[in-house]
């Protein structure tokens, strides 16, 4: 290894979280300030919070309800398309119309 190119390693670097939790780790910085640690993070603490930003959950639910209500309308459209296709098929099997 080359000399004087590596940063100083601190085996007992202090890590301070916003929640007040403090612990030591090995790092290249002597003191590290963090916002979220394993004590206050929802995944590790089991206190998951649903943060609804700008009503996104409500918007999703409204879209879901609208989609479900449109299912009946779409089935009407499908019936209409099926009838049209049946008429076209009938016209194909009868042959071209004759002019008199």
Secondary structure as UniProt FT lines:
FT   TURN            3..4
FT   STRAND          10..17
FT   TURN            18..19
FT   STRAND          22..27
FT   STRAND          31..34
FT   TURN            38..40
FT   HELIX           42..45
FT   TURN            54..55
FT   HELIX           56..94
//
